[in-house]
Amino acid sequence: MVVLQSLNLYAVLISLAILSQVSQSLHFELHSGRTKCISEDIKSNSMTVGKYTVVNPNEAHPSPQSHKISIRVTSSYGNTYHHAEDVQSGQFAFTAVEAGDYMACFTAVDHKPEVTLSIDFDWRTGV
């Protein structure tokens, strides 16, 4: 009886692992005028959602104009799934049409003197 319960528990855990979504939560720095790309291997017909925010260095005041980014999310075939210019935050969601590497590229506004932006990025893909 104990062996049967252990096998059932094992089967449930395996099922949950297979059906769970993949999540990638990142915090990274980006310098003025530079681009940083992050890729994710996504299966065809998988739903994916992303959320990004430029961290405000001084929460007591609005973010400075220098703390804006552009972002583009593309497939390995060059199809654009999300694009935003001069934003401090945003989100995207789509169902992947083709399987392969999807790339989220963040570009910081060119600013003199150079500033370093901190970016929080959460990218989730699932069944």
Summary of the structure (lengths in Angstrom):
residues: 127
radius of gyration: 19.0
end to end distance: 33.6
largest distance: 70.6
contacts: 341
relative contact order: 0.34
helix: 14%
strand: 53%
